[in-house]
Amino acid sequence: MLELVDDDQTIMPGVRVRRTGGHTMHHQVAWIESSGRWAAYAGDLLPTAAHLAPAWIAGLDLYPVDTLAAKKAFLREAIEQRALVFLDHDPAIAAGFITEQDGKVSIRPA
């Protein structure tokens, strides 16, 4: 059964969605928490490792300014939570952990 939600929402304990906009007006990121560990499905906010740089925005995004703001916030949270991030369009890295060192963001494949 499909239930549409407009804003950030907890779907069930440990599963929440956050509206990011950007790619489309209602694009969302799904966050999953279990036993203090986090995973995130970023969808088209971060489709490949090549899109790690906040300003590297897909030409298909309908609201690129929203993408930029949402991606900056997402990267901060993913780093802070040490979240496993799924990259749904990357041909080589299905998932990884985003890190930052000396101001440079990178991904360590899972």
Secondary structure, DSSP 8 states (H G I E B T S, - for coil): -----SS-EEEETTEEEEE--SSSTT-EEEEEEETTEEEEE-GGGS-SGGG-STT---TT-S-HHHHHHHHHHHHHHHHHHT-EEE-TT-SS-SEEEEEEETTEEEEEE-
